[in-house]
Amino acid sequence: MKNPFKFKKLKLACGNIIYVIDIDIIDNDLKLFFDDKLTKICEGSRNIGLSDVKNKLVSFFDSKKESDIEMGAVAELVIHFFINSQKFKPEFLFTNLEENSLKKGFDGYYSKSKEEWILESKSGDIDTVDISHKNKIAEAYNGLKNKVEGKDKVNNPWENAYKHANLADTQVKKTIKEKLNDLSINYTKGNYFEIKHFNIIPCSTIFMQAKWAPINGKQVKMEVENYLAKKNYKKIIVICINKRAIKNMLDYLKS
């Protein structure tokens, strides 16, 4: 299947990658791709129909209408669609395992070519004061750093990742489960880790609404490079998206 996203893949000064993506409308190619990936993203290997998955998501979004949770969830879902288009394998589920909400811990845990990646998604509206992709990437990076290094005491992100890996797909490698289990046990004991040892994917989505404009890849790349110059990580993939509106994703789910 041809990649339906309109994006540019640029190399950062540090040798890593930044993707800049425009999503003005959800055209037929995107709809077909979303239909192909939605069940796996939300339900893993579960035997459940696409229409049932869509209905569950519509119900969730209706309960969070016009809230920051709704915006964040739509942005995160779009990110997961894009990551899947780049042949990353999700080792988690999009939704919370116990309740009608987004999962806790990391926004995503992926594998590709014997490497594992943790993802954090941040989003905002174009009318927000000081909104920029650089600032949202900074929020995402700091979120990942705080979780990995034990500064976010709300929950154990590795425990949640471990539980998701066990339910996401029957084909999740035993070595990934064992690694997540070990990380979780150490975290519980207060043995935290350093972000420099992990591959990370900080993501930014800005909803443009009526002020639609394509993303300025050159400017965003420069601003993100400057921000990352003194930051630690093993490898990094940055994703920045200009998206028209929340509504067109909700319209897709209702189709």
PyRosetta script that sets phi, psi and omega in degrees:
from pyrosetta import init, pose_from_sequence

init()
pose = pose_from_sequence("MKNPFKFKKLKLACGNIIYVIDIDIIDNDLKLFFDDKLTKICEGSRNIGLSDVKNKLVSFFDSKKESDIEMGAVAELVIHFFINSQKFKPEFLFTNLEENSLKKGFDGYYSKSKEEWILESKSGDIDTVDISHKNKIAEAYNGLKNKVEGKDKVNNPWENAYKHANLADTQVKKTIKEKLNDLSINYTKGNYFEIKHFNIIPCSTIFMQAKWAPINGKQVKMEVENYLAKKNYKKIIVICINKRAIKNMLDYLKS")
pose.set_psi(1, 130.9)
pose.set_omega(1, 178.3)
pose.set_phi(2, -65.4)
pose.set_psi(2, 139.6)
pose.set_omega(2, 179.4)
pose.set_phi(3, -64.6)
pose.set_psi(3, 122.7)
pose.set_omega(3, -173.9)
pose.set_phi(4, -86.8)
pose.set_psi(4, -5.1)
pose.set_omega(4, -176.2)
pose.set_phi(5, -85.4)
pose.set_psi(5, 146.1)
pose.set_omega(5, 173.7)
pose.set_phi(6, -96.7)
pose.set_psi(6, 103.9)
pose.set_omega(6, -173.9)
pose.set_phi(7, -146.4)
pose.set_psi(7, 163.1)
pose.set_omega(7, 172.4)
pose.set_phi(8, -123.6)
pose.set_psi(8, 138.0)
pose.set_omega(8, 177.0)
pose.set_phi(9, -107.3)
pose.set_psi(9, 112.5)
pose.set_omega(9, -175.1)
pose.set_phi(10, -116.6)
pose.set_psi(10, 148.8)
pose.set_omega(10, 179.1)
pose.set_phi(11, -93.5)
pose.set_psi(11, 130.0)
pose.set_omega(11, 176.5)
pose.set_phi(12, -80.2)
pose.set_psi(12, 161.3)
pose.set_omega(12, -179.8)
pose.set_phi(13, -59.0)
pose.set_psi(13, -29.5)
pose.set_omega(13, -179.7)
pose.set_phi(14, -78.7)
pose.set_psi(14, 0.6)
pose.set_omega(14, 178.6)
pose.set_phi(15, 91.3)
pose.set_psi(15, -2.3)
pose.set_omega(15, 178.8)
pose.set_phi(16, -94.0)
pose.set_psi(16, -168.7)
pose.set_omega(16, -168.6)
pose.set_phi(17, -121.6)
pose.set_psi(17, 142.5)
pose.set_omega(17, 167.8)
pose.set_phi(18, -125.5)
pose.set_psi(18, 132.0)
pose.set_omega(18, 173.4)
pose.set_phi(19, -102.9)
pose.set_psi(19, 130.9)
pose.set_omega(19, 172.8)
pose.set_phi(20, -116.9)
pose.set_psi(20, 129.7)
pose.set_omega(20, -166.4)
pose.set_phi(21, -134.5)
pose.set_psi(21, 136.9)
pose.set_omega(21, 174.1)
pose.set_phi(22, -111.1)
pose.set_psi(22, 129.2)
pose.set_omega(22, 174.1)
pose.set_phi(23, -129.9)
pose.set_psi(23, 91.3)
pose.set_omega(23, 179.7)
pose.set_phi(24, -82.0)
pose.set_psi(24, -57.2)
pose.set_omega(24, 178.3)
pose.set_phi(25, -123.5)
pose.set_psi(25, 158.8)
pose.set_omega(25, 172.1)
pose.set_phi(26, -98.0)
pose.set_psi(26, 95.1)
pose.set_omega(26, -176.0)
pose.set_phi(27, -82.3)
pose.set_psi(27, -177.9)
pose.set_omega(27, -174.7)
pose.set_phi(28, -63.0)
pose.set_psi(28, -36.9)
pose.set_omega(28, 179.3)
pose.set_phi(29, -63.6)
pose.set_psi(29, -42.1)
pose.set_omega(29, 177.2)
pose.set_phi(30, -65.8)
pose.set_psi(30, -42.0)
pose.set_omega(30, 179.1)
pose.set_phi(31, -58.7)
pose.set_psi(31, -44.9)
pose.set_omega(31, 179.8)
pose.set_phi(32, -63.5)
pose.set_psi(32, -39.9)
pose.set_omega(32, 178.6)
pose.set_phi(33, -66.7)
pose.set_psi(33, -44.7)
pose.set_omega(33, 178.7)
pose.set_phi(34, -59.2)
pose.set_psi(34, -44.1)
pose.set_omega(34, 179.1)
pose.set_phi(35, -59.4)
pose.set_psi(35, -36.0)
pose.set_omega(35, -177.9)
pose.set_phi(36, -72.0)
pose.set_psi(36, -29.8)
pose.set_omega(36, -172.2)
pose.set_phi(37, -107.4)
pose.set_psi(37, -17.2)
pose.set_omega(37, -169.1)
pose.set_phi(38, -60.3)
pose.set_psi(38, -45.8)
pose.set_omega(38, -177.0)
pose.set_phi(39, -62.2)
pose.set_psi(39, -43.4)
pose.set_omega(39, 179.9)
pose.set_phi(40, -64.7)
pose.set_psi(40, -40.7)
pose.set_omega(40, -179.5)
pose.set_phi(41, -63.9)
pose.set_psi(41, -41.1)
pose.set_omega(41, -174.1)
pose.set_phi(42, -90.7)
pose.set_psi(42, -33.2)
pose.set_omega(42, -170.6)
pose.set_phi(43, -125.9)
pose.set_psi(43, 0.4)
pose.set_omega(43, 179.8)
pose.set_phi(44, 64.3)
pose.set_psi(44, -130.0)
pose.set_omega(44, -176.3)
pose.set_phi(45, -92.4)
pose.set_psi(45, 9.8)
pose.set_omega(45, -178.7)
pose.set_phi(46, -62.3)
pose.set_psi(46, 143.4)
pose.set_omega(46, 177.4)
pose.set_phi(47, -84.6)
pose.set_psi(47, 94.0)
pose.set_omega(47, -177.9)
pose.set_phi(48, -148.6)
pose.set_psi(48, 142.7)
pose.set_omega(48, -176.2)
pose.set_phi(49, -74.6)
pose.set_psi(49, 152.5)
pose.set_omega(49, 180.0)
pose.set_phi(50, -58.9)
pose.set_psi(50, -42.8)
pose.set_omega(50, -178.6)
pose.set_phi(51, -63.2)
pose.set_psi(51, -33.9)
pose.set_omega(51, 178.5)
pose.set_phi(52, -69.1)
pose.set_psi(52, -38.9)
pose.set_omega(52, 177.6)
pose.set_phi(53, -64.0)
pose.set_psi(53, -45.4)
pose.set_omega(53, 179.0)
pose.set_phi(54, -60.6)
pose.set_psi(54, -43.2)
pose.set_omega(54, -178.8)
pose.set_phi(55, -63.3)
pose.set_psi(55, -38.5)
pose.set_omega(55, 177.7)
pose.set_phi(56, -62.9)
pose.set_psi(56, -42.2)
pose.set_omega(56, -179.6)
pose.set_phi(57, -69.3)
pose.set_psi(57, -39.8)
pose.set_omega(57, 177.7)
pose.set_phi(58, -59.8)
pose.set_psi(58, -43.2)
pose.set_omega(58, 178.7)
pose.set_phi(59, -62.1)
pose.set_psi(59, -42.1)
pose.set_omega(59, 178.3)
pose.set_phi(60, -63.2)
pose.set_psi(60, -49.1)
pose.set_omega(60, -178.4)
pose.set_phi(61, -65.0)
pose.set_psi(61, -35.9)
pose.set_omega(61, 177.3)
pose.set_phi(62, -62.4)
pose.set_psi(62, -33.2)
pose.set_omega(62, -179.7)
pose.set_phi(63, -76.4)
pose.set_psi(63, -13.6)
pose.set_omega(63, -178.1)
pose.set_phi(64, -118.0)
pose.set_psi(64, 20.5)
pose.set_omega(64, -171.5)
pose.set_phi(65, -53.9)
pose.set_psi(65, 133.9)
pose.set_omega(65, 175.8)
pose.set_phi(66, 57.2)
pose.set_psi(66, 35.6)
pose.set_omega(66, 177.6)
pose.set_phi(67, -119.3)
pose.set_psi(67, 166.8)
pose.set_omega(67, 175.3)
pose.set_phi(68, -63.3)
pose.set_psi(68, -30.3)
pose.set_omega(68, 178.9)
pose.set_phi(69, -65.1)
pose.set_psi(69, -42.5)
pose.set_omega(69, 178.0)
pose.set_phi(70, -60.3)
pose.set_psi(70, -48.3)
pose.set_omega(70, -179.6)
pose.set_phi(71, -60.7)
pose.set_psi(71, -46.3)
pose.set_omega(71, -179.0)
pose.set_phi(72, -63.8)
pose.set_psi(72, -38.2)
pose.set_omega(72, -178.8)
pose.set_phi(73, -69.4)
pose.set_psi(73, -40.8)
pose.set_omega(73, 177.4)
pose.set_phi(74, -63.4)
pose.set_psi(74, -44.9)
pose.set_omega(74, 179.0)
pose.set_phi(75, -60.5)
pose.set_psi(75, -44.6)
pose.set_omega(75, -178.7)
pose.set_phi(76, -63.8)
pose.set_psi(76, -41.7)
pose.set_omega(76, 179.8)
pose.set_phi(77, -62.1)
pose.set_psi(77, -42.5)
pose.set_omega(77, 177.9)
pose.set_phi(78, -62.1)
pose.set_psi(78, -42.1)
pose.set_omega(78, 177.6)
pose.set_phi(79, -58.1)
pose.set_psi(79, -44.6)
pose.set_omega(79, -178.6)
pose.set_phi(80, -65.2)
pose.set_psi(80, -37.8)
pose.set_omega(80, 174.6)
pose.set_phi(81, -59.4)
pose.set_psi(81, -46.6)
pose.set_omega(81, -177.8)
pose.set_phi(82, -64.7)
pose.set_psi(82, -45.3)
pose.set_omega(82, 179.8)
pose.set_phi(83, -59.1)
pose.set_psi(83, -39.0)
pose.set_omega(83, 177.0)
pose.set_phi(84, -64.1)
pose.set_psi(84, -33.2)
pose.set_omega(84, 179.1)
pose.set_phi(85, -68.4)
pose.set_psi(85, -18.5)
pose.set_omega(85, 178.5)
pose.set_phi(86, -96.5)
pose.set_psi(86, 15.8)
pose.set_omega(86, 172.8)
pose.set_phi(87, 70.1)
pose.set_psi(87, 22.1)
pose.set_omega(87, 171.1)
pose.set_phi(88, -80.0)
pose.set_psi(88, 147.0)
pose.set_omega(88, -179.1)
pose.set_phi(89, -103.0)
pose.set_psi(89, 119.9)
pose.set_omega(89, 179.0)
pose.set_phi(90, -72.9)
pose.set_psi(90, 132.3)
pose.set_omega(90, 178.2)
pose.set_phi(91, -112.1)
pose.set_psi(91, 36.7)
pose.set_omega(91, -174.5)
pose.set_phi(92, -161.2)
pose.set_psi(92, 175.3)
pose.set_omega(92, 173.9)
pose.set_phi(93, -113.2)
pose.set_psi(93, 148.5)
pose.set_omega(93, -178.6)
pose.set_phi(94, -66.1)
pose.set_psi(94, -39.2)
pose.set_omega(94, -174.1)
pose.set_phi(95, -95.8)
pose.set_psi(95, 163.3)
pose.set_omega(95, 178.9)
pose.set_phi(96, -68.0)
pose.set_psi(96, 143.7)
pose.set_omega(96, -177.3)
pose.set_phi(97, -75.6)
pose.set_psi(97, -27.3)
pose.set_omega(97, -171.4)
pose.set_phi(98, -109.7)
pose.set_psi(98, -21.0)
pose.set_omega(98, -172.1)
pose.set_phi(99, -146.4)
pose.set_psi(99, 168.6)
pose.set_omega(99, -177.8)
pose.set_phi(100, -80.8)
pose.set_psi(100, 72.2)
pose.set_omega(100, -177.7)
pose.set_phi(101, -157.7)
pose.set_psi(101, 176.2)
pose.set_omega(101, 173.6)
pose.set_phi(102, -71.5)
pose.set_psi(102, 153.7)
pose.set_omega(102, 180.0)
pose.set_phi(103, -67.8)
pose.set_psi(103, 159.0)
pose.set_omega(103, 176.1)
pose.set_phi(104, -93.3)
pose.set_psi(104, 169.8)
pose.set_omega(104, 179.5)
pose.set_phi(105, 82.1)
pose.set_psi(105, -142.8)
pose.set_omega(105, -179.6)
pose.set_phi(106, -70.2)
pose.set_psi(106, 149.1)
pose.set_omega(106, 176.9)
pose.set_phi(107, -75.1)
pose.set_psi(107, -20.3)
pose.set_omega(107, 178.5)
pose.set_phi(108, -165.2)
pose.set_psi(108, 148.5)
pose.set_omega(108, 174.2)
pose.set_phi(109, -135.0)
pose.set_psi(109, 117.4)
pose.set_omega(109, -172.6)
pose.set_phi(110, -124.6)
pose.set_psi(110, 159.7)
pose.set_omega(110, 171.3)
pose.set_phi(111, -130.8)
pose.set_psi(111, 150.8)
pose.set_omega(111, 176.3)
pose.set_phi(112, -164.7)
pose.set_psi(112, 128.4)
pose.set_omega(112, 176.8)
pose.set_phi(113, 49.9)
pose.set_psi(113, 50.4)
pose.set_omega(113, 175.6)
pose.set_phi(114, 67.4)
pose.set_psi(114, 13.1)
pose.set_omega(114, 175.5)
pose.set_phi(115, -116.7)
pose.set_psi(115, 152.8)
pose.set_omega(115, 178.0)
pose.set_phi(116, -119.3)
pose.set_psi(116, 147.6)
pose.set_omega(116, -173.4)
pose.set_phi(117, -135.8)
pose.set_psi(117, 140.2)
pose.set_omega(117, 173.6)
pose.set_phi(118, -110.8)
pose.set_psi(118, 141.9)
pose.set_omega(118, -170.5)
pose.set_phi(119, -123.7)
pose.set_psi(119, 142.6)
pose.set_omega(119, 173.3)
pose.set_phi(120, -134.3)
pose.set_psi(120, 130.9)
pose.set_omega(120, -177.6)
pose.set_phi(121, -113.6)
pose.set_psi(121, 131.4)
pose.set_omega(121, 173.6)
pose.set_phi(122, -127.5)
pose.set_psi(122, 147.5)
pose.set_omega(122, -176.2)
pose.set_phi(123, -145.2)
pose.set_psi(123, 165.5)
pose.set_omega(123, 177.7)
pose.set_phi(124, -167.3)
pose.set_psi(124, 170.0)
pose.set_omega(124, 179.8)
pose.set_phi(125, -94.6)
pose.set_psi(125, 145.3)
pose.set_omega(125, -176.8)
pose.set_phi(126, -59.2)
pose.set_psi(126, -25.8)
pose.set_omega(126, -178.6)
pose.set_phi(127, -83.9)
pose.set_psi(127, -2.5)
pose.set_omega(127, 178.8)
pose.set_phi(128, -69.7)
pose.set_psi(128, 138.9)
pose.set_omega(128, 179.0)
pose.set_phi(129, -59.9)
pose.set_psi(129, 133.4)
pose.set_omega(129, 177.1)
pose.set_phi(130, 63.1)
pose.set_psi(130, 23.4)
pose.set_omega(130, 178.7)
pose.set_phi(131, -67.6)
pose.set_psi(131, 134.8)
pose.set_omega(131, 174.8)
pose.set_phi(132, -164.2)
pose.set_psi(132, 156.3)
pose.set_omega(132, 177.3)
pose.set_phi(133, -65.3)
pose.set_psi(133, -36.4)
pose.set_omega(133, 179.1)
pose.set_phi(134, -60.1)
pose.set_psi(134, -44.5)
pose.set_omega(134, -179.0)
pose.set_phi(135, -66.5)
pose.set_psi(135, -37.4)
pose.set_omega(135, 178.7)
pose.set_phi(136, -71.2)
pose.set_psi(136, -36.2)
pose.set_omega(136, 175.4)
pose.set_phi(137, -65.1)
pose.set_psi(137, -37.4)
pose.set_omega(137, 176.5)
pose.set_phi(138, -61.9)
pose.set_psi(138, -42.8)
pose.set_omega(138, 177.3)
pose.set_phi(139, -61.3)
pose.set_psi(139, -44.0)
pose.set_omega(139, -178.8)
pose.set_phi(140, -65.7)
pose.set_psi(140, -43.7)
pose.set_omega(140, 179.1)
pose.set_phi(141, -61.4)
pose.set_psi(141, -48.0)
pose.set_omega(141, -179.6)
pose.set_phi(142, -63.6)
pose.set_psi(142, -35.2)
pose.set_omega(142, 176.4)
pose.set_phi(143, -62.0)
pose.set_psi(143, -45.6)
pose.set_omega(143, 177.9)
pose.set_phi(144, -63.8)
pose.set_psi(144, -45.6)
pose.set_omega(144, -178.8)
pose.set_phi(145, -60.2)
pose.set_psi(145, -46.0)
pose.set_omega(145, -179.2)
pose.set_phi(146, -64.0)
pose.set_psi(146, -38.5)
pose.set_omega(146, 179.6)
pose.set_phi(147, -68.6)
pose.set_psi(147, -47.5)
pose.set_omega(147, -177.4)
pose.set_phi(148, -65.4)
pose.set_psi(148, -39.7)
pose.set_omega(148, -173.2)
pose.set_phi(149, -92.3)
pose.set_psi(149, 11.0)
pose.set_omega(149, 172.3)
pose.set_phi(150, 77.0)
pose.set_psi(150, 19.2)
pose.set_omega(150, -179.3)
pose.set_phi(151, -91.2)
pose.set_psi(151, -15.1)
pose.set_omega(151, 175.5)
pose.set_phi(152, -101.5)
pose.set_psi(152, 101.0)
pose.set_omega(152, -171.3)
pose.set_phi(153, -87.7)
pose.set_psi(153, 4.2)
pose.set_omega(153, -174.6)
pose.set_phi(154, -64.7)
pose.set_psi(154, -42.0)
pose.set_omega(154, 179.5)
pose.set_phi(155, -156.1)
pose.set_psi(155, 166.9)
pose.set_omega(155, 177.0)
pose.set_phi(156, -88.7)
pose.set_psi(156, 105.1)
pose.set_omega(156, -174.7)
pose.set_phi(157, -64.7)
pose.set_psi(157, -29.7)
pose.set_omega(157, -179.4)
pose.set_phi(158, -72.7)
pose.set_psi(158, -33.5)
pose.set_omega(158, 177.7)
pose.set_phi(159, -64.0)
pose.set_psi(159, -43.9)
pose.set_omega(159, 178.4)
pose.set_phi(160, -64.5)
pose.set_psi(160, -41.6)
pose.set_omega(160, 178.9)
pose.set_phi(161, -62.6)
pose.set_psi(161, -39.0)
pose.set_omega(161, 179.2)
pose.set_phi(162, -63.2)
pose.set_psi(162, -46.0)
pose.set_omega(162, -179.2)
pose.set_phi(163, -64.9)
pose.set_psi(163, -39.2)
pose.set_omega(163, 177.7)
pose.set_phi(164, -65.3)
pose.set_psi(164, -40.9)
pose.set_omega(164, -179.6)
pose.set_phi(165, -61.5)
pose.set_psi(165, -32.0)
pose.set_omega(165, -180.0)
pose.set_phi(166, -74.5)
pose.set_psi(166, -23.3)
pose.set_omega(166, -178.2)
pose.set_phi(167, -107.1)
pose.set_psi(167, -18.4)
pose.set_omega(167, -172.5)
pose.set_phi(168, -66.8)
pose.set_psi(168, -41.4)
pose.set_omega(168, -172.2)
pose.set_phi(169, -161.4)
pose.set_psi(169, 135.0)
pose.set_omega(169, 178.6)
pose.set_phi(170, -66.1)
pose.set_psi(170, -13.0)
pose.set_omega(170, -177.1)
pose.set_phi(171, -99.0)
pose.set_psi(171, 6.2)
pose.set_omega(171, 175.9)
pose.set_phi(172, -58.9)
pose.set_psi(172, 129.1)
pose.set_omega(172, -175.6)
pose.set_phi(173, -63.1)
pose.set_psi(173, 142.2)
pose.set_omega(173, 178.2)
pose.set_phi(174, -59.0)
pose.set_psi(174, -36.7)
pose.set_omega(174, -178.6)
pose.set_phi(175, -63.9)
pose.set_psi(175, -34.9)
pose.set_omega(175, 177.7)
pose.set_phi(176, -67.7)
pose.set_psi(176, -44.2)
pose.set_omega(176, 178.4)
pose.set_phi(177, -62.3)
pose.set_psi(177, -42.2)
pose.set_omega(177, 180.0)
pose.set_phi(178, -64.2)
pose.set_psi(178, -40.8)
pose.set_omega(178, 179.4)
pose.set_phi(179, -64.1)
pose.set_psi(179, -46.6)
pose.set_omega(179, -179.8)
pose.set_phi(180, -64.4)
pose.set_psi(180, -37.7)
pose.set_omega(180, 177.5)
pose.set_phi(181, -62.5)
pose.set_psi(181, -44.5)
pose.set_omega(181, 179.5)
pose.set_phi(182, -64.6)
pose.set_psi(182, -42.4)
pose.set_omega(182, 178.7)
pose.set_phi(183, -62.7)
pose.set_psi(183, -39.8)
pose.set_omega(183, -179.3)
pose.set_phi(184, -66.5)
pose.set_psi(184, -44.8)
pose.set_omega(184, -179.8)
pose.set_phi(185, -62.5)
pose.set_psi(185, -43.5)
pose.set_omega(185, 178.5)
pose.set_phi(186, -63.8)
pose.set_psi(186, -40.2)
pose.set_omega(186, 179.6)
pose.set_phi(187, -61.7)
pose.set_psi(187, -42.7)
pose.set_omega(187, 178.8)
pose.set_phi(188, -60.4)
pose.set_psi(188, -34.3)
pose.set_omega(188, -179.9)
pose.set_phi(189, -80.5)
pose.set_psi(189, -3.8)
pose.set_omega(189, -178.6)
pose.set_phi(190, 88.4)
pose.set_psi(190, 11.5)
pose.set_omega(190, 176.6)
pose.set_phi(191, -92.5)
pose.set_psi(191, 90.8)
pose.set_omega(191, -175.4)
pose.set_phi(192, -88.8)
pose.set_psi(192, 178.1)
pose.set_omega(192, -171.1)
pose.set_phi(193, -128.1)
pose.set_psi(193, 175.6)
pose.set_omega(193, 179.6)
pose.set_phi(194, -112.6)
pose.set_psi(194, 138.4)
pose.set_omega(194, -176.7)
pose.set_phi(195, -60.4)
pose.set_psi(195, -24.7)
pose.set_omega(195, -177.5)
pose.set_phi(196, -65.1)
pose.set_psi(196, -13.2)
pose.set_omega(196, -179.1)
pose.set_phi(197, -96.2)
pose.set_psi(197, 5.3)
pose.set_omega(197, -173.5)
pose.set_phi(198, -125.3)
pose.set_psi(198, 146.8)
pose.set_omega(198, 171.0)
pose.set_phi(199, -82.5)
pose.set_psi(199, 129.3)
pose.set_omega(199, -173.8)
pose.set_phi(200, -129.0)
pose.set_psi(200, 154.0)
pose.set_omega(200, 178.4)
pose.set_phi(201, -131.2)
pose.set_psi(201, 85.8)
pose.set_omega(201, 173.0)
pose.set_phi(202, -78.7)
pose.set_psi(202, 137.8)
pose.set_omega(202, -173.3)
pose.set_phi(203, -129.6)
pose.set_psi(203, 146.3)
pose.set_omega(203, 177.9)
pose.set_phi(204, -131.5)
pose.set_psi(204, 131.3)
pose.set_omega(204, 173.5)
pose.set_phi(205, -127.2)
pose.set_psi(205, 128.2)
pose.set_omega(205, 175.3)
pose.set_phi(206, -115.7)
pose.set_psi(206, 123.5)
pose.set_omega(206, 178.2)
pose.set_phi(207, -86.7)
pose.set_psi(207, 119.5)
pose.set_omega(207, -170.4)
pose.set_phi(208, -88.8)
pose.set_psi(208, -22.5)
pose.set_omega(208, -178.2)
pose.set_phi(209, 53.6)
pose.set_psi(209, -132.9)
pose.set_omega(209, -178.0)
pose.set_phi(210, -74.3)
pose.set_psi(210, -10.3)
pose.set_omega(210, -178.3)
pose.set_phi(211, -94.0)
pose.set_psi(211, 34.4)
pose.set_omega(211, -174.7)
pose.set_phi(212, -54.6)
pose.set_psi(212, 133.7)
pose.set_omega(212, 171.7)
pose.set_phi(213, -153.6)
pose.set_psi(213, 141.0)
pose.set_omega(213, 177.7)
pose.set_phi(214, -64.2)
pose.set_psi(214, 154.1)
pose.set_omega(214, -177.5)
pose.set_phi(215, -68.4)
pose.set_psi(215, 138.8)
pose.set_omega(215, 177.7)
pose.set_phi(216, -88.5)
pose.set_psi(216, 90.0)
pose.set_omega(216, -173.3)
pose.set_phi(217, -58.9)
pose.set_psi(217, -42.0)
pose.set_omega(217, -177.8)
pose.set_phi(218, -63.4)
pose.set_psi(218, -44.7)
pose.set_omega(218, -179.2)
pose.set_phi(219, -67.7)
pose.set_psi(219, -46.0)
pose.set_omega(219, -179.2)
pose.set_phi(220, -61.6)
pose.set_psi(220, -42.7)
pose.set_omega(220, 178.9)
pose.set_phi(221, -58.3)
pose.set_psi(221, -46.5)
pose.set_omega(221, -178.6)
pose.set_phi(222, -63.1)
pose.set_psi(222, -45.1)
pose.set_omega(222, -177.9)
pose.set_phi(223, -66.0)
pose.set_psi(223, -40.7)
pose.set_omega(223, 179.6)
pose.set_phi(224, -68.6)
pose.set_psi(224, -41.1)
pose.set_omega(224, 176.9)
pose.set_phi(225, -57.3)
pose.set_psi(225, -45.6)
pose.set_omega(225, 179.8)
pose.set_phi(226, -61.8)
pose.set_psi(226, -40.4)
pose.set_omega(226, 179.8)
pose.set_phi(227, -66.6)
pose.set_psi(227, -41.1)
pose.set_omega(227, -174.6)
pose.set_phi(228, -79.6)
pose.set_psi(228, -8.5)
pose.set_omega(228, -172.6)
pose.set_phi(229, -53.3)
pose.set_psi(229, -36.0)
pose.set_omega(229, -177.4)
pose.set_phi(230, -116.0)
pose.set_psi(230, 21.0)
pose.set_omega(230, 179.9)
pose.set_phi(231, -97.7)
pose.set_psi(231, 155.3)
pose.set_omega(231, -178.2)
pose.set_phi(232, -104.8)
pose.set_psi(232, 144.3)
pose.set_omega(232, 175.0)
pose.set_phi(233, -177.2)
pose.set_psi(233, 163.8)
pose.set_omega(233, 175.3)
pose.set_phi(234, -80.4)
pose.set_psi(234, -62.5)
pose.set_omega(234, 170.1)
pose.set_phi(235, -134.7)
pose.set_psi(235, 157.7)
pose.set_omega(235, -179.0)
pose.set_phi(236, -140.3)
pose.set_psi(236, 139.2)
pose.set_omega(236, 168.9)
pose.set_phi(237, -122.5)
pose.set_psi(237, 123.9)
pose.set_omega(237, -180.0)
pose.set_phi(238, -104.8)
pose.set_psi(238, 135.9)
pose.set_omega(238, 178.1)
pose.set_phi(239, -125.1)
pose.set_psi(239, 124.7)
pose.set_omega(239, 178.6)
pose.set_phi(240, -126.2)
pose.set_psi(240, 128.3)
pose.set_omega(240, -175.3)
pose.set_phi(241, -127.9)
pose.set_psi(241, 131.7)
pose.set_omega(241, 162.9)
pose.set_phi(242, -97.5)
pose.set_psi(242, 119.8)
pose.set_omega(242, -180.0)
pose.set_phi(243, -122.2)
pose.set_psi(243, 141.1)
pose.set_omega(243, -175.3)
pose.set_phi(244, -61.1)
pose.set_psi(244, -59.2)
pose.set_omega(244, -171.7)
pose.set_phi(245, -159.6)
pose.set_psi(245, 160.1)
pose.set_omega(245, 173.9)
pose.set_phi(246, -67.8)
pose.set_psi(246, -37.1)
pose.set_omega(246, -170.9)
pose.set_phi(247, -57.7)
pose.set_psi(247, -39.0)
pose.set_omega(247, -174.7)
pose.set_phi(248, -69.0)
pose.set_psi(248, -26.3)
pose.set_omega(248, 173.0)
pose.set_phi(249, -71.7)
pose.set_psi(249, -39.1)
pose.set_omega(249, 177.4)
pose.set_phi(250, -65.5)
pose.set_psi(250, -37.9)
pose.set_omega(250, 176.1)
pose.set_phi(251, -61.7)
pose.set_psi(251, -40.8)
pose.set_omega(251, 177.2)
pose.set_phi(252, -60.0)
pose.set_psi(252, -46.8)
pose.set_omega(252, -177.2)
pose.set_phi(253, -63.7)
pose.set_psi(253, -27.4)
pose.set_omega(253, -180.0)
pose.set_phi(254, -87.5)
pose.set_psi(254, -3.0)
pose.set_omega(254, -177.3)
pose.set_phi(255, -84.0)
pose.dump_pdb("model.pdb")
